[in-house]
Every structure is written in structure tokens, then in C-alpha cells.
Amino acid sequence: MITPRTTAVLGLGRMGSAFAARLAGHGHHVIGWTRSGRAAPDGCGTAGDPAEAVAAADVVLLALFDGRACREVLDRVHGALRPGAVVLNTATIAPAEAAELSRQTGPAYVHAPVLGSVAAAASGDLEILTAAAPEALERALPVLRTLGGVRSVADAATAAALKLVANATLAGSVLALRDALQQADALGLSRPQVLDVLERGQLGRLVGRKRAFLGAGPGPGSDSGRAARHGPAEFTVGALAKDTALLAAASRLPLRSAAELAGSPAGPGADIALAATVPAVDDAVLAPLRAYVRGHATGDPAHFRAAFLPTAHVEGLRDGAFVSWRLDDYCALFDGRPAADEAARSRRVDSVDVHGTVATAAMTLWHGADTFTDVFLLVRTGDGWRIANKAYDRRRAA
């Protein structure tokens, strides 16, 4: 095995800096470069230009944000690469981007996305998915094994796809944690007590790692509002949103977390844990849905007029025939009195998805022998959120 003499780390963000520090601390000669001009960690050299960084490097490690950055940097250093140098790309990018970079770079390219956080990089406990020609992989192994365990896969596109799928599970865990915390807050439970219990369940590993960010509860002055003081983000909401969007585009299948993370009030630069501490949906979006529920509970059509736009339509199948009612027609169905069996009826908001000034929502209503699923389109007007249209499905118990 040929031991690399010099490793150039291009990109000195959170992960890149952790890579550089780990390698330098284990006997590798490291030269770092970043577009921001940030200095490399102690024990590493710093280059002012990427071509300068790679000129003497046996391994060129890319720790960049996305596929575009990878292409731009590789274009800049192409003429400066040493004969036999290996390009080791750890970036999380789309499968098609990984395949194209592999084709363009040739047999010296190693696609190596990593599973793990900054802490795992610092301790050498990453899991690294690698796709490369045997000779290139052999040259890169001293660097890879310093950073973690190596798992070989068929090709660059497969490695990139597996990384995106892995990150999708992280996104789902963050959003599941958010839902659990919000339900607990609605029930008036103590945040520390809830975290104690969650840490012992299926989300335990995430809660244990991120507990300092999760705080004591929502609102001004709470620990969640001061979470940034507990340390810098290891993995940002913006980076995870980027990864889930790449997966949704590559698979051509809906991925709810892609939209939810992209619109998270936590902000793109926040640690992913903070996406679990902010409301999924602003109360203003829920207001017309609550007015709609009050209309059914009381039989008073005034609540429906407050919930819907005057131009709204209600559509669905009624007694086997398709109906499309204007708001006045719909309100005429209610006489201002609750249903006789109102005490036995119930309603539940199942989902709300907000996309800027529009939103969709779904609700289940159990009304005697009938179960309704209502699907709403909402818009934000100058007077707040209103329901623009409703479609419904009606199922009668056998």
C-alpha cells in the first residue's frame, strides 16, 4: 500500500475542518483551502488558492456543500493535479452528479460520502461509502481509514443514493421529534421529563446527542431560544433540506421532509435539532380550520363564513352524485343548531403543509355513521389565512 504523503482538503467548513484536524493529528501532512479564506486547523497548512493546495497532494479531499461547488473547484484544480493523485469526494450530492464527476475525473476518482457527524469525524468513527477503481481506492485507504470504517459499493451513483436515503431517515427522525415535543407541550408536560422519556425510546440516540439544543420548552427566554449558546451546529437545517430535496428529485417520489425542512422557521444555518423545537405550522394557518370545526360543532354558518373565502367551493360525492356548492349553498345546509348527536361526534386535523402564501390541509370528521375526509386549499390574504376550496370523501359505516 502506498501511503499518501500530502492530503489537500478543499473546503474547511464543519466537516472539512474536522477531516483536516483528524488527519493532521494522525501523521498526515495536510494543506487546507476554503473559498471563505478560513485558516486550516492547527497542524495543517493553509493555501490561498485550490491549485496551490493540490499541487503537491497525493490525495485531494473534497469537503464541499453541493455538486455545483464540486464541479467548480475541480475545474479550477484540474490542471494542477499531480499524475497519480486521487480525488476523494465526501460531498453529499445527487446520484447523477456523482456519476458525472466520476466520468469526468476518470479512474482517479473516489466517491466517498460519509455517515456521521462532526464528532464522528473528529474521533475517526465515520462510516464511509466508497466507490472507486481498485487502484484509486488503495491509494486513498490510508486517509479513509484514519477517518472511519470503509464500506465499498458498486459505483458513485449508488454511493450518493445510499447517502441520501440515510439522510432521509435523519430528517424523518428530526420531524418525528418535533411532533412529539409539540404534542407534549400541548399537553402541558415538562420538557425535561419528556426528553428523559424520549431518550429511552426509538429517538433516544438523537435526543441524547442533541439534548442541549432541545431546551426546556418553547417561548422567549426558554432554553430552546438560547440553544445556539450550546455550541455550533454540527449539521445544519439548510444542509439536510438540500439533501432531502436531492433525494426527492432523484427518486421522483414525494418526500414530505423535503418541503418541511425547506420551510422550517429554525432557519437554514441552525443545527438540525432546532428544527424540532419550532412550530411546524403557525397558529394563523390553523385559525380557519378551527373556525370550520366550530361551524360543525355549533351548526352556526357564521363560522364557515369566517373560515372560507366568499368565492370558495365545496366539492365531493353526495348520495352518489357529484356536487359543487358555492359557499352560500354550503352554509344553507346548517340551521344554527348543533346536531342531535354532537356529543358523540369528533374531528381531527391530520396534516397541514404550508408553502409560502398557500397551504393544504386534511381533516377527518366522525359524524355518526359517516366518516368524512376533508381536504382543504388555503391561501393567505390581506386579512389572514382563509380556506379557498374544500373537497371531501364520505364513507358510511356498513
N, C-alpha and C positions, 0 to 999 in steps of 0.2 A: 504494500500500500504506500502511495506517495503522500507524504504529509505536506499540506499546503504551507507555504512559508508566510504568505500575507493574505489577509482577507479584507476586502473593501466592503464596508457596509454602507449602502446607499439608502438614505432615509434614517433619520435619527429621531423619530417620534418615540412614543412609549415603548413599542416593541423593538424598534431598531436600536434604541439606546440600551435596552436590556440585552439584546443579542450581542452588541459590541462589548459591553461590560463583562458578560459571561465569557466570551471568547478570550478577551484580553486577560481575564483572571485565570485562565487555564492554558496560558502559554502561547496563544496565537498572537501574531503581530497584526494589529487591526488599524486600518485607516478609515475614518468615517467622513461622510459628506451628507449634507442635507440642504434642500433648497432654501430653508429659512436662515441658513448661516449658523445654526446652533452648533456649539462645540461638541465634540465627541466626549464620551465619559473619560474619567481618569484612566491612564494607562493606554489610551488609544491616540493615534494621530488624527489630525483634522485637515482635510483638503478643502481648498476654496473652489474646486471645480471637480465634477464627477470624473472627467477624463484623467485628471491628475490622480484621483483616488484609485482608479483601476489600472493605471499604467504598470504598476509593479505587483498586481494582485494575481494570485493563483485561483482564488475563488472570489466572485463578485456576488455579494448577497444583497438582494433587493428587499427592502422592508418599506414598501410604498403603499399608498392608500387604495389605489384602484388601477384598473387596466390602462387607463389613459396615461397615468403617471408612469407606469412601467414602460409603455411604448416610447414616451418622450425621453425618459432617461436612457433607455437602451439605444435610441437613435443618437443621443449625444455622445455615448461612450463607444459606439460600435468600432470606430477606427482606432481606439486606444487600447482595446482588449489585447492582452498578450496571447501569442499562439499557445493553445492548450488550456487557456483559462476557462473555468467553469462558471456559468451564470446560474445562481441558485436563487430562485424566486419564491419568496414566502408570502407574497401578497394574496389576499382573497379577491379573486376576480371571476368573471363568468367563464364557464367551460369553453365557449367558443374563443374567448380572448386567450385562454391558456393554450389552446390548440394552435392558434395563430402565432403566438410568441414562440412556441416550440418549433413550429415550422420555419419561422424567420431566423431564429437563432441557430438552429441546427443541432447536431449531436452533443454540443457542449451545454445544452440547456437542461436544467433540473427544476421541475416544478415541485415545490415543497411547501404547501400551505400547512399551518400548524394548528393543532388543537390545544388550547391552553391560554392562560393569561400572562400578564407581565411577571407575576410572581413565579409561575411555572418556568418562564424563560430564564429568570434570574437563578433559579435553582437547578436548571437542566432537566426539568421534568415534563417538557413538552412531548406530545405525540405528533410526529411529523409524517404526513402523507407524501410519498415521493414517487415521482415518475421520471425516468431518465434512461438513457442508454447506459449499459453496464460500466463502460469506462468512465463516463462522466460521474456516475453515482459513486464509483470507487474513489475518485479524486475528491468528491465532496463529503465523504463519510466522516473524516476527522472533525469537520465543522458541525455536521448534522448530529453526530453522537455526543458532542460537547453540549448541544442544546437539548437533547432528549432522545426518545426512542424513535426508531425509523420503521415505517410500515410502507412497503413498496406496493404500488398499484399499477395498472396496465398502461396508462397514458396520462398526459397532462390534463385532458378534459375530464377524465374520471377523477383525478385528484381534486380538481377545482370543484366538481359537482359534489363530491363527498364532503368537502369542507362547508359548502353552502348548506347542505342538508343538516350537518351537525350544528351549524349556527342557527338554523331554523328552530331546532329544539330548544336552544337557549332563549331565543325570542319568545317562544311559547311559554317557557318557564317564567320569564320576567312578567309576561302579561297575566299568567295564572296567579302569580304572587300579587300583582296589582289588584286583581279581582278579589282575592282572599282578604287583603288588607282593607279594601273599601267596604266589603261586606262586614268585616269585623268592626270597622269604625261606625257603620250604620247601626250596629247592634250595641254600640257603646262599650265595647271591650277595650281593655288596657292594651296598648301597643306592645309593651314589653312582654306581657303574658301571652299575647298572640304569637309573637316571634319565638318565644320559648317552645310553644306547641308546634309551630311550623318547622322549627329546626329539627324536630324529631320525626317529621313526616317525609313525604316524597320530594318536597322542595328543600330539604334540610341542608344539602350541600350549598345551594345558592344562598339561602338565608344565613348560614354560618359565615360564608365568605363576605357577605355584603351587609352584615348587621349594622355596622357603624353608619352606613348610608341610610338605612331604613327608618331610623329615628323613633321617636316616641309617639308620633301621630301627626296628622295634618294641621295646617294653620300657621299663622305668624308666630314666630318665637319658638316653634317646636323644633325638635332635633332634625326633622326632615327638612326644615327650612334652613338649617345650618350644616347640612350634610357635607357640603363642599369642604368644610374645615377638617373633615376626617381623612383627607388625602386626595391626591389627584385621581382622575378617572383612569381605571385600568383598561376599560373598553367602553367607548362612547355610544350613546344612543344613535348618533349620526352614522357611525361605522356599522352598527348592527342593522340599522334601517337600510343602508346601502346593500348589505349582504342579502337581506331578505328580498329586496327589490330585484337583485340579480337572479335569485332563485326563481321567483315568480315569472320573470321574463324568460328564463331558460326553459322552465318546465311548461310554460303556457297554461298553468293551472292557478286558480285563485289562492292566495296566501294572505289570510287576514292580517297576520302580524306585520306584513309589509306596509300596509296603509296605516295601521295603528301606531307603529313606531315612527313613521314619517311625520305623523301629525301630533306626536307626543308633546304636551306642554313642558316637559322636562328640558327640551332644547337639545340640539344636536351635539353640543360639547359636553353634556352631562354624562356621568357614569350611568351605565345601563340600569343600575339599581334604582336610580332616581325616577326612572320611568314607572317604577312600581309604587311610587309614593304620591303621584299626582292624579287628579281625577281623570278617568277615561273620557268622560263626557261632561261638559259644562251643564250646570243646572238649568241654564236658559234653554238648552235644547230639549230638556225633559219637560219644560213647562207646558207646552201644548199637549203632550201626551198625558200629563196629569189632568189637564182640563178635559181631555177626551174621556178619561176614566171617570171623572166626576159627572160628566154628562150621562154615562150609562148608570152610574150608581144612584143618581137623583131623578133621571128622566127629564131633566131640565135642558131644553135645546140651547139655552143661552151659553152653556159650557161648550157645546160644539161650535157655536159661532165664534167663541173666543179661541178655540183650538185651530179651526180651519181658516184658510183664506176664503174670501167671498166667492172666488172663482173655482173652488175645489170641486172635485167629483169623487163619488164613491162608487166603486165598480166591483162586480162579482156575480156569482150564480145564486139566484133566489128561486127556490121551488123549480129548479131545473132550467130556468130561463136566465139569460144574461141581462143584468140591469146596469145602467149607468145613470146615477142620480146626481143632480145638482145639489148644492148644499141645502137649499130650501126644501127640496124633496126629501132629503135625508132627515132634516130636523122635524118635518111633519110626521115622522114615524113616532115621535116622543110626545107624551101628553103632559109632561111636567111632574109626573109622579113616579117613584121607584117601582120596579117590577115587584109583583107579589112575592116572588121568591128571592128578592135581592139579598137577603141574609145568607143564602146558600150559594150565591154567585161569587166568582173571583176573577181577577185579571192580573196579568204579569207581563212586564216589559221584558222581552227576550234578548233584544240586541238593539244597539244604536251605533251607527257608523257615520262619522262626520267628515266631510270633505270640503273644507273651506266654508262656503256660504250655502251648501246643500248637505242634506243628511238623509239617510234611510233608517228605518226602524221597523221592528217586528214585535207583535204583541199577541199573546194567547188569552182568550176570554172563555171562561167556562160559564155558560148561561143555561142552566137547566140541562135539558137533553142535548143541547147544541154546544159544540166546541168550535170557536172561531179562531182563525189565524188572520190577523190584520197586518198588512204591510203598508207602510207609510213612506211618502216622499215629503220631506220638509225643506223649507227654504228660509233663509234669514232675510227679513225685510227691515225697513227702517223702524218698524215697531217691534222687532224681535222675531223669534222663530215662530213659524206657523206651518200647519200641515197643508201641502198643496194638493195632494191626492191620496186616496186610500183604495187599496184593492184587498179583497178578503176571500177566504176559503171557509166554507161552513160544513161541518161534519156532524151528523146526527147519530146519537148512540143507537146501536142495534136493539 
